[in-house]
Amino acid sequence: MTAVGIWPDFLASASIKKRIPSTLIESRSCILDLLLFFAALIISQVLEAIVLLLNNLNAANIAYLLQIEYI
């Protein structure tokens, strides 16, 4: 067999080998992006809850110090 006959088979096998890892890498980066997104979402929700709690406690303390009824 000549080199011309071997070359297309080599290209086909090389492109398949090249394509499979790239899709795995792309899927891993997609999963990593989703995990980072949900982690950031959870962290932002926790921080918002802490800020609201501190805000509520601060308003209650001010109302207590001023001796007014806080609803």
PDB file with SEQRES, HELIX, SHEET and CRYST1 records, atoms N, CA, C and O in Angstrom:
SEQRES   1 A   71  MET THR ALA VAL GLY ILE TRP PRO ASP PHE LEU ALA SER          
SEQRES   2 A   71  ALA SER ILE LYS LYS ARG ILE PRO SER THR LEU ILE GLU          
SEQRES   3 A   71  SER ARG SER CYS ILE LEU ASP LEU LEU LEU PHE PHE ALA          
SEQRES   4 A   71  ALA LEU ILE ILE SER GLN VAL LEU GLU ALA ILE VAL LEU          
SEQRES   5 A   71  LEU LEU ASN ASN LEU ASN ALA ALA ASN ILE ALA TYR LEU          
SEQRES   6 A   71  LEU GLN ILE GLU TYR ILE                                      
HELIX    1 AA1 ALA A    3  LEU A   66  1                                  64    
CRYST1    1.000    1.000    1.000  90.00  90.00  90.00 P 1           1          
ATOM      1  N   MET A   1       0.849  -1.183   0.000  1.00  0.00           N  
ATOM      2  CA  MET A   1       0.000   0.000   0.000  1.00  0.00           C  
ATOM      3  C   MET A   1       0.891   1.242   0.000  1.00  0.00           C  
ATOM      4  O   MET A   1       1.925   1.278   0.667  1.00  0.00           O  
ATOM      5  N   THR A   2       0.495   2.212  -0.723  1.00  0.00           N  
ATOM      6  CA  THR A   2       1.294   3.433  -0.824  1.00  0.00           C  
ATOM      7  C   THR A   2       0.970   4.370   0.330  1.00  0.00           C  
ATOM      8  O   THR A   2       0.005   4.175   1.069  1.00  0.00           O  
ATOM      9  N   ALA A   3       1.789   5.372   0.457  1.00  0.00           N  
ATOM     10  CA  ALA A   3       1.576   6.360   1.514  1.00  0.00           C  
ATOM     11  C   ALA A   3       0.301   7.149   1.282  1.00  0.00           C  
ATOM     12  O   ALA A   3      -0.306   7.645   2.231  1.00  0.00           O  
ATOM     13  N   VAL A   4      -0.106   7.270   0.031  1.00  0.00           N  
ATOM     14  CA  VAL A   4      -1.336   8.009  -0.277  1.00  0.00           C  
ATOM     15  C   VAL A   4      -2.545   7.266   0.285  1.00  0.00           C  
ATOM     16  O   VAL A   4      -3.488   7.892   0.769  1.00  0.00           O  
ATOM     17  N   GLY A   5      -2.521   5.942   0.224  1.00  0.00           N  
ATOM     18  CA  GLY A   5      -3.643   5.166   0.757  1.00  0.00           C  
ATOM     19  C   GLY A   5      -3.686   5.156   2.271  1.00  0.00           C  
ATOM     20  O   GLY A   5      -4.769   5.057   2.849  1.00  0.00           O  
ATOM     21  N   ILE A   6      -2.536   5.257   2.934  1.00  0.00           N  
ATOM     22  CA  ILE A   6      -2.483   5.232   4.402  1.00  0.00           C  
ATOM     23  C   ILE A   6      -2.864   6.596   4.980  1.00  0.00           C  
ATOM     24  O   ILE A   6      -3.472   6.673   6.048  1.00  0.00           O  
ATOM     25  N   TRP A   7      -2.511   7.651   4.287  1.00  0.00           N  
ATOM     26  CA  TRP A   7      -2.674   9.010   4.826  1.00  0.00           C  
ATOM     27  C   TRP A   7      -4.118   9.369   5.201  1.00  0.00           C  
ATOM     28  O   TRP A   7      -4.316   9.907   6.291  1.00  0.00           O  
ATOM     29  N   PRO A   8      -5.143   9.108   4.372  1.00  0.00           N  
ATOM     30  CA  PRO A   8      -6.508   9.449   4.784  1.00  0.00           C  
ATOM     31  C   PRO A   8      -6.971   8.661   6.013  1.00  0.00           C  
ATOM     32  O   PRO A   8      -7.698   9.192   6.852  1.00  0.00           O  
ATOM     33  N   ASP A   9      -6.550   7.388   6.121  1.00  0.00           N  
ATOM     34  CA  ASP A   9      -6.910   6.620   7.316  1.00  0.00           C  
ATOM     35  C   ASP A   9      -6.275   7.223   8.564  1.00  0.00           C  
ATOM     36  O   ASP A   9      -6.897   7.280   9.625  1.00  0.00           O  
ATOM     37  N   PHE A  10      -5.043   7.668   8.425  1.00  0.00           N  
ATOM     38  CA  PHE A  10      -4.362   8.295   9.554  1.00  0.00           C  
ATOM     39  C   PHE A  10      -5.070   9.587   9.958  1.00  0.00           C  
ATOM     40  O   PHE A  10      -5.252   9.862  11.144  1.00  0.00           O  
ATOM     41  N   LEU A  11      -5.461  10.364   8.973  1.00  0.00           N  
ATOM     42  CA  LEU A  11      -6.164  11.615   9.276  1.00  0.00           C  
ATOM     43  C   LEU A  11      -7.494  11.354   9.959  1.00  0.00           C  
ATOM     44  O   LEU A  11      -7.867  12.060  10.896  1.00  0.00           O  
ATOM     45  N   ALA A  12      -8.209  10.341   9.490  1.00  0.00           N  
ATOM     46  CA  ALA A  12      -9.507  10.028  10.087  1.00  0.00           C  
ATOM     47  C   ALA A  12      -9.338   9.582  11.532  1.00  0.00           C  
ATOM     48  O   ALA A  12     -10.080  10.024  12.410  1.00  0.00           O  
ATOM     49  N   SER A  13      -8.366   8.709  11.786  1.00  0.00           N  
ATOM     50  CA  SER A  13      -8.169   8.243  13.160  1.00  0.00           C  
ATOM     51  C   SER A  13      -7.661   9.373  14.047  1.00  0.00           C  
ATOM     52  O   SER A  13      -8.044   9.462  15.214  1.00  0.00           O  
ATOM     53  N   ALA A  14      -6.812  10.232  13.512  1.00  0.00           N  
ATOM     54  CA  ALA A  14      -6.294  11.347  14.302  1.00  0.00           C  
ATOM     55  C   ALA A  14      -7.400  12.341  14.621  1.00  0.00           C  
ATOM     56  O   ALA A  14      -7.442  12.886  15.724  1.00  0.00           O  
ATOM     57  N   SER A  15      -8.300  12.582  13.665  1.00  0.00           N  
ATOM     58  CA  SER A  15      -9.363  13.551  13.934  1.00  0.00           C  
ATOM     59  C   SER A  15     -10.358  12.999  14.949  1.00  0.00           C  
ATOM     60  O   SER A  15     -10.892  13.757  15.758  1.00  0.00           O  
ATOM     61  N   ILE A  16     -10.617  11.691  14.921  1.00  0.00           N  
ATOM     62  CA  ILE A  16     -11.521  11.100  15.911  1.00  0.00           C  
ATOM     63  C   ILE A  16     -10.888  11.171  17.296  1.00  0.00           C  
ATOM     64  O   ILE A  16     -11.551  11.529  18.270  1.00  0.00           O  
ATOM     65  N   LYS A  17      -9.606  10.829  17.383  1.00  0.00           N  
ATOM     66  CA  LYS A  17      -8.921  10.897  18.673  1.00  0.00           C  
ATOM     67  C   LYS A  17      -8.863  12.331  19.179  1.00  0.00           C  
ATOM     68  O   LYS A  17      -8.947  12.580  20.382  1.00  0.00           O  
ATOM     69  N   LYS A  18      -8.720  13.255  18.265  1.00  0.00           N  
ATOM     70  CA  LYS A  18      -8.642  14.653  18.652  1.00  0.00           C  
ATOM     71  C   LYS A  18     -10.010  15.182  19.082  1.00  0.00           C  
ATOM     72  O   LYS A  18     -10.096  16.008  19.991  1.00  0.00           O  
ATOM     73  N   ARG A  19     -11.064  14.718  18.444  1.00  0.00           N  
ATOM     74  CA  ARG A  19     -12.398  15.229  18.715  1.00  0.00           C  
ATOM     75  C   ARG A  19     -12.934  14.739  20.061  1.00  0.00           C  
ATOM     76  O   ARG A  19     -13.591  15.501  20.770  1.00  0.00           O  
ATOM     77  N   ILE A  20     -12.670  13.502  20.420  1.00  0.00           N  
ATOM     78  CA  ILE A  20     -13.233  12.944  21.652  1.00  0.00           C  
ATOM     79  C   ILE A  20     -12.711  13.669  22.895  1.00  0.00           C  
ATOM     80  O   ILE A  20     -13.516  14.064  23.738  1.00  0.00           O  
ATOM     81  N   PRO A  21     -11.383  13.860  23.044  1.00  0.00           N  
ATOM     82  CA  PRO A  21     -10.940  14.590  24.228  1.00  0.00           C  
ATOM     83  C   PRO A  21     -11.447  16.025  24.276  1.00  0.00           C  
ATOM     84  O   PRO A  21     -11.720  16.542  25.359  1.00  0.00           O  
ATOM     85  N   SER A  22     -11.577  16.678  23.125  1.00  0.00           N  
ATOM     86  CA  SER A  22     -12.048  18.061  23.162  1.00  0.00           C  
ATOM     87  C   SER A  22     -13.490  18.128  23.645  1.00  0.00           C  
ATOM     88  O   SER A  22     -13.854  19.052  24.373  1.00  0.00           O  
ATOM     89  N   THR A  23     -14.321  17.156  23.248  1.00  0.00           N  
ATOM     90  CA  THR A  23     -15.696  17.175  23.751  1.00  0.00           C  
ATOM     91  C   THR A  23     -15.729  16.859  25.233  1.00  0.00           C  
ATOM     92  O   THR A  23     -16.560  17.400  25.962  1.00  0.00           O  
ATOM     93  N   LEU A  24     -14.832  15.986  25.693  1.00  0.00           N  
ATOM     94  CA  LEU A  24     -14.770  15.718  27.124  1.00  0.00           C  
ATOM     95  C   LEU A  24     -14.327  16.951  27.891  1.00  0.00           C  
ATOM     96  O   LEU A  24     -14.867  17.264  28.952  1.00  0.00           O  
ATOM     97  N   ILE A  25     -13.341  17.646  27.344  1.00  0.00           N  
ATOM     98  CA  ILE A  25     -12.869  18.869  27.997  1.00  0.00           C  
ATOM     99  C   ILE A  25     -13.965  19.926  27.987  1.00  0.00           C  
ATOM    100  O   ILE A  25     -14.163  20.617  28.986  1.00  0.00           O  
ATOM    101  N   GLU A  26     -14.679  20.063  26.874  1.00  0.00           N  
ATOM    102  CA  GLU A  26     -15.762  21.041  26.803  1.00  0.00           C  
ATOM    103  C   GLU A  26     -16.870  20.691  27.783  1.00  0.00           C  
ATOM    104  O   GLU A  26     -17.426  21.586  28.419  1.00  0.00           O  
ATOM    105  N   SER A  27     -17.208  19.411  27.922  1.00  0.00           N  
ATOM    106  CA  SER A  27     -18.263  19.041  28.855  1.00  0.00           C  
ATOM    107  C   SER A  27     -17.805  19.254  30.288  1.00  0.00           C  
ATOM    108  O   SER A  27     -18.597  19.645  31.145  1.00  0.00           O  
ATOM    109  N   ARG A  28     -16.521  18.996  30.551  1.00  0.00           N  
ATOM    110  CA  ARG A  28     -16.008  19.252  31.900  1.00  0.00           C  
ATOM    111  C   ARG A  28     -16.045  20.734  32.222  1.00  0.00           C  
ATOM    112  O   ARG A  28     -16.414  21.118  33.332  1.00  0.00           O  
ATOM    113  N   SER A  29     -15.667  21.571  31.267  1.00  0.00           N  
ATOM    114  CA  SER A  29     -15.684  23.004  31.535  1.00  0.00           C  
ATOM    115  C   SER A  29     -17.115  23.508  31.674  1.00  0.00           C  
ATOM    116  O   SER A  29     -17.375  24.433  32.444  1.00  0.00           O  
ATOM    117  N   CYS A  30     -18.039  22.909  30.938  1.00  0.00           N  
ATOM    118  CA  CYS A  30     -19.449  23.287  31.067  1.00  0.00           C  
ATOM    119  C   CYS A  30     -19.972  22.907  32.445  1.00  0.00           C  
ATOM    120  O   CYS A  30     -20.669  23.691  33.088  1.00  0.00           O  
ATOM    121  N   ILE A  31     -19.634  21.703  32.897  1.00  0.00           N  
ATOM    122  CA  ILE A  31     -20.058  21.269  34.231  1.00  0.00           C  
ATOM    123  C   ILE A  31     -19.422  22.147  35.292  1.00  0.00           C  
ATOM    124  O   ILE A  31     -20.073  22.517  36.269  1.00  0.00           O  
ATOM    125  N   LEU A  32     -18.151  22.483  35.105  1.00  0.00           N  
ATOM    126  CA  LEU A  32     -17.471  23.357  36.055  1.00  0.00           C  
ATOM    127  C   LEU A  32     -18.110  24.739  36.080  1.00  0.00           C  
ATOM    128  O   LEU A  32     -18.271  25.326  37.149  1.00  0.00           O  
ATOM    129  N   ASP A  33     -18.474  25.263  34.917  1.00  0.00           N  
ATOM    130  CA  ASP A  33     -19.161  26.557  34.862  1.00  0.00           C  
ATOM    131  C   ASP A  33     -20.489  26.508  35.598  1.00  0.00           C  
ATOM    132  O   ASP A  33     -20.831  27.441  36.325  1.00  0.00           O  
ATOM    133  N   LEU A  34     -21.244  25.421  35.417  1.00  0.00           N  
ATOM    134  CA  LEU A  34     -22.518  25.283  36.123  1.00  0.00           C  
ATOM    135  C   LEU A  34     -22.312  25.192  37.628  1.00  0.00           C  
ATOM    136  O   LEU A  34     -23.054  25.807  38.393  1.00  0.00           O  
ATOM    137  N   LEU A  35     -21.317  24.433  38.058  1.00  0.00           N  
ATOM    138  CA  LEU A  35     -21.036  24.327  39.490  1.00  0.00           C  
ATOM    139  C   LEU A  35     -20.632  25.671  40.074  1.00  0.00           C  
ATOM    140  O   LEU A  35     -21.074  26.033  41.164  1.00  0.00           O  
ATOM    141  N   LEU A  36     -19.797  26.411  39.360  1.00  0.00           N  
ATOM    142  CA  LEU A  36     -19.396  27.733  39.837  1.00  0.00           C  
ATOM    143  C   LEU A  36     -20.579  28.693  39.891  1.00  0.00           C  
ATOM    144  O   LEU A  36     -20.685  29.508  40.808  1.00  0.00           O  
ATOM    145  N   PHE A  37     -21.468  28.593  38.902  1.00  0.00           N  
ATOM    146  CA  PHE A  37     -22.649  29.448  38.889  1.00  0.00           C  
ATOM    147  C   PHE A  37     -23.537  29.170  40.099  1.00  0.00           C  
ATOM    148  O   PHE A  37     -23.972  30.095  40.785  1.00  0.00           O  
ATOM    149  N   PHE A  38     -23.806  27.875  40.357  1.00  0.00           N  
ATOM    150  CA  PHE A  38     -24.667  27.540  41.489  1.00  0.00           C  
ATOM    151  C   PHE A  38     -23.991  27.852  42.820  1.00  0.00           C  
ATOM    152  O   PHE A  38     -24.666  28.232  43.777  1.00  0.00           O  
ATOM    153  N   ALA A  39     -22.673  27.698  42.897  1.00  0.00           N  
ATOM    154  CA  ALA A  39     -21.961  28.066  44.119  1.00  0.00           C  
ATOM    155  C   ALA A  39     -22.063  29.570  44.361  1.00  0.00           C  
ATOM    156  O   ALA A  39     -22.287  30.005  45.491  1.00  0.00           O  
ATOM    157  N   ALA A  40     -21.898  30.358  43.310  1.00  0.00           N  
ATOM    158  CA  ALA A  40     -22.020  31.811  43.447  1.00  0.00           C  
ATOM    159  C   ALA A  40     -23.442  32.208  43.820  1.00  0.00           C  
ATOM    160  O   ALA A  40     -23.651  33.133  44.605  1.00  0.00           O  
ATOM    161  N   LEU A  41     -24.419  31.505  43.253  1.00  0.00           N  
ATOM    162  CA  LEU A  41     -25.815  31.788  43.578  1.00  0.00           C  
ATOM    163  C   LEU A  41     -26.108  31.493  45.043  1.00  0.00           C  
ATOM    164  O   LEU A  41     -26.767  32.284  45.716  1.00  0.00           O  
ATOM    165  N   ILE A  42     -25.623  30.364  45.537  1.00  0.00           N  
ATOM    166  CA  ILE A  42     -25.841  29.997  46.939  1.00  0.00           C  
ATOM    167  C   ILE A  42     -25.136  30.978  47.862  1.00  0.00           C  
ATOM    168  O   ILE A  42     -25.703  31.400  48.869  1.00  0.00           O  
ATOM    169  N   ILE A  43     -23.905  31.342  47.527  1.00  0.00           N  
ATOM    170  CA  ILE A  43     -23.161  32.291  48.361  1.00  0.00           C  
ATOM    171  C   ILE A  43     -23.862  33.641  48.389  1.00  0.00           C  
ATOM    172  O   ILE A  43     -23.939  34.273  49.443  1.00  0.00           O  
ATOM    173  N   SER A  44     -24.374  34.094  47.250  1.00  0.00           N  
ATOM    174  CA  SER A  44     -25.057  35.391  47.229  1.00  0.00           C  
ATOM    175  C   SER A  44     -26.343  35.350  48.045  1.00  0.00           C  
ATOM    176  O   SER A  44     -26.686  36.327  48.710  1.00  0.00           O  
ATOM    177  N   GLN A  45     -27.060  34.224  47.999  1.00  0.00           N  
ATOM    178  CA  GLN A  45     -28.284  34.104  48.790  1.00  0.00           C  
ATOM    179  C   GLN A  45     -27.975  34.086  50.286  1.00  0.00           C  
ATOM    180  O   GLN A  45     -28.696  34.695  51.077  1.00  0.00           O  
ATOM    181  N   VAL A  46     -26.916  33.395  50.672  1.00  0.00           N  
ATOM    182  CA  VAL A  46     -26.524  33.354  52.086  1.00  0.00           C  
ATOM    183  C   VAL A  46     -26.110  34.742  52.556  1.00  0.00           C  
ATOM    184  O   VAL A  46     -26.490  35.168  53.647  1.00  0.00           O  
ATOM    185  N   LEU A  47     -25.333  35.449  51.739  1.00  0.00           N  
ATOM    186  CA  LEU A  47     -24.919  36.798  52.120  1.00  0.00           C  
ATOM    187  C   LEU A  47     -26.114  37.740  52.216  1.00  0.00           C  
ATOM    188  O   LEU A  47     -26.167  38.591  53.104  1.00  0.00           O  
ATOM    189  N   GLU A  48     -27.064  37.591  51.313  1.00  0.00           N  
ATOM    190  CA  GLU A  48     -28.263  38.428  51.375  1.00  0.00           C  
ATOM    191  C   GLU A  48     -29.066  38.143  52.638  1.00  0.00           C  
ATOM    192  O   GLU A  48     -29.587  39.067  53.263  1.00  0.00           O  
ATOM    193  N   ALA A  49     -29.169  36.874  53.016  1.00  0.00           N  
ATOM    194  CA  ALA A  49     -29.884  36.520  54.244  1.00  0.00           C  
ATOM    195  C   ALA A  49     -29.181  37.089  55.470  1.00  0.00           C  
ATOM    196  O   ALA A  49     -29.837  37.550  56.404  1.00  0.00           O  
ATOM    197  N   ILE A  50     -27.851  37.058  55.473  1.00  0.00           N  
ATOM    198  CA  ILE A  50     -27.097  37.617  56.603  1.00  0.00           C  
ATOM    199  C   ILE A  50     -27.300  39.125  56.687  1.00  0.00           C  
ATOM    200  O   ILE A  50     -27.486  39.667  57.777  1.00  0.00           O  
ATOM    201  N   VAL A  51     -27.266  39.800  55.549  1.00  0.00           N  
ATOM    202  CA  VAL A  51     -27.465  41.253  55.542  1.00  0.00           C  
ATOM    203  C   VAL A  51     -28.866  41.608  56.024  1.00  0.00           C  
ATOM    204  O   VAL A  51     -29.034  42.543  56.807  1.00  0.00           O  
ATOM    205  N   LEU A  52     -29.874  40.867  55.563  1.00  0.00           N  
ATOM    206  CA  LEU A  52     -31.240  41.136  56.015  1.00  0.00           C  
ATOM    207  C   LEU A  52     -31.398  40.873  57.508  1.00  0.00           C  
ATOM    208  O   LEU A  52     -32.088  41.621  58.201  1.00  0.00           O  
ATOM    209  N   LEU A  53     -30.764  39.818  58.004  1.00  0.00           N  
ATOM    210  CA  LEU A  53     -30.832  39.520  59.434  1.00  0.00           C  
ATOM    211  C   LEU A  53     -30.168  40.616  60.249  1.00  0.00           C  
ATOM    212  O   LEU A  53     -30.712  41.061  61.259  1.00  0.00           O  
ATOM    213  N   LEU A  54     -28.991  41.053  59.811  1.00  0.00           N  
ATOM    214  CA  LEU A  54     -28.304  42.126  60.532  1.00  0.00           C  
ATOM    215  C   LEU A  54     -29.087  43.426  60.455  1.00  0.00           C  
ATOM    216  O   LEU A  54     -29.125  44.189  61.421  1.00  0.00           O  
ATOM    217  N   ASN A  55     -29.702  43.679  59.328  1.00  0.00           N  
ATOM    218  CA  ASN A  55     -30.516  44.879  59.177  1.00  0.00           C  
ATOM    219  C   ASN A  55     -31.707  44.845  60.132  1.00  0.00           C  
ATOM    220  O   ASN A  55     -32.033  45.849  60.765  1.00  0.00           O  
ATOM    221  N   ASN A  56     -32.349  43.687  60.229  1.00  0.00           N  
ATOM    222  CA  ASN A  56     -33.500  43.534  61.107  1.00  0.00           C  
ATOM    223  C   ASN A  56     -33.077  43.668  62.565  1.00  0.00           C  
ATOM    224  O   ASN A  56     -33.758  44.326  63.352  1.00  0.00           O  
ATOM    225  N   LEU A  57     -31.957  43.049  62.929  1.00  0.00           N  
ATOM    226  CA  LEU A  57     -31.477  43.160  64.307  1.00  0.00           C  
ATOM    227  C   LEU A  57     -31.096  44.592  64.633  1.00  0.00           C  
ATOM    228  O   LEU A  57     -31.356  45.068  65.738  1.00  0.00           O  
ATOM    229  N   ASN A  58     -30.492  45.275  63.694  1.00  0.00           N  
ATOM    230  CA  ASN A  58     -30.101  46.657  63.911  1.00  0.00           C  
ATOM    231  C   ASN A  58     -31.330  47.539  64.132  1.00  0.00           C  
ATOM    232  O   ASN A  58     -31.336  48.382  65.028  1.00  0.00           O  
ATOM    233  N   ALA A  59     -32.361  47.347  63.323  1.00  0.00           N  
ATOM    234  CA  ALA A  59     -33.585  48.143  63.484  1.00  0.00           C  
ATOM    235  C   ALA A  59     -34.260  47.829  64.813  1.00  0.00           C  
ATOM    236  O   ALA A  59     -34.786  48.730  65.467  1.00  0.00           O  
ATOM    237  N   ALA A  60     -34.253  46.559  65.219  1.00  0.00           N  
ATOM    238  CA  ALA A  60     -34.862  46.193  66.501  1.00  0.00           C  
ATOM    239  C   ALA A  60     -34.081  46.797  67.662  1.00  0.00           C  
ATOM    240  O   ALA A  60     -34.677  47.254  68.637  1.00  0.00           O  
ATOM    241  N   ASN A  61     -32.765  46.804  67.566  1.00  0.00           N  
ATOM    242  CA  ASN A  61     -31.958  47.390  68.638  1.00  0.00           C  
ATOM    243  C   ASN A  61     -32.157  48.895  68.730  1.00  0.00           C  
ATOM    244  O   ASN A  61     -32.232  49.442  69.830  1.00  0.00           O  
ATOM    245  N   ILE A  62     -32.243  49.562  67.603  1.00  0.00           N  
ATOM    246  CA  ILE A  62     -32.481  51.007  67.608  1.00  0.00           C  
ATOM    247  C   ILE A  62     -33.855  51.307  68.205  1.00  0.00           C  
ATOM    248  O   ILE A  62     -34.010  52.245  68.987  1.00  0.00           O  
ATOM    249  N   ALA A  63     -34.844  50.506  67.830  1.00  0.00           N  
ATOM    250  CA  ALA A  63     -36.185  50.712  68.376  1.00  0.00           C  
ATOM    251  C   ALA A  63     -36.193  50.478  69.883  1.00  0.00           C  
ATOM    252  O   ALA A  63     -36.871  51.197  70.616  1.00  0.00           O  
ATOM    253  N   TYR A  64     -35.450  49.487  70.349  1.00  0.00           N  
ATOM    254  CA  TYR A  64     -35.386  49.222  71.792  1.00  0.00           C  
ATOM    255  C   TYR A  64     -34.702  50.377  72.515  1.00  0.00           C  
ATOM    256  O   TYR A  64     -35.154  50.814  73.573  1.00  0.00           O  
ATOM    257  N   LEU A  65     -33.611  50.864  71.935  1.00  0.00           N  
ATOM    258  CA  LEU A  65     -32.898  51.963  72.574  1.00  0.00           C  
ATOM    259  C   LEU A  65     -33.735  53.237  72.606  1.00  0.00           C  
ATOM    260  O   LEU A  65     -33.651  54.011  73.559  1.00  0.00           O  
ATOM    261  N   LEU A  66     -34.530  53.454  71.584  1.00  0.00           N  
ATOM    262  CA  LEU A  66     -35.378  54.640  71.549  1.00  0.00           C  
ATOM    263  C   LEU A  66     -36.703  54.413  72.259  1.00  0.00           C  
ATOM    264  O   LEU A  66     -37.517  55.329  72.377  1.00  0.00           O  
ATOM    265  N   GLN A  67     -36.919  53.184  72.736  1.00  0.00           N  
ATOM    266  CA  GLN A  67     -38.132  52.802  73.448  1.00  0.00           C  
ATOM    267  C   GLN A  67     -39.389  53.035  72.614  1.00  0.00           C  
ATOM    268  O   GLN A  67     -40.402  53.519  73.118  1.00  0.00           O  
ATOM    269  N   ILE A  68     -39.307  52.679  71.325  1.00  0.00           N  
ATOM    270  CA  ILE A  68     -40.495  52.725  70.496  1.00  0.00           C  
ATOM    271  C   ILE A  68     -40.826  51.298  70.073  1.00  0.00           C  
ATOM    272  O   ILE A  68     -39.967  50.415  70.067  1.00  0.00           O  
ATOM    273  N   GLU A  69     -42.068  51.100  69.726  1.00  0.00           N  
ATOM    274  CA  GLU A  69     -42.508  49.759  69.357  1.00  0.00           C  
ATOM    275  C   GLU A  69     -42.089  49.466  67.924  1.00  0.00           C  
ATOM    276  O   GLU A  69     -42.387  50.227  67.003  1.00  0.00           O  
ATOM    277  N   TYR A  70     -41.403  48.362  67.757  1.00  0.00           N  
ATOM    278  CA  TYR A  70     -40.926  47.964  66.432  1.00  0.00           C  
ATOM    279  C   TYR A  70     -41.789  46.823  65.936  1.00  0.00           C  
ATOM    280  O   TYR A  70     -41.925  45.791  66.593  1.00  0.00           O  
ATOM    281  N   ILE A  71     -42.363  47.026  64.776  1.00  0.00           N  
ATOM    282  CA  ILE A  71     -43.231  45.982  64.214  1.00  0.00           C  
ATOM    283  C   ILE A  71     -42.476  45.281  63.107  1.00  0.00           C  
ATOM    284  O   ILE A  71     -43.007  44.361  62.484  1.00  0.00           O  
TER     285      ILE A  71                                                      
END                                                                             
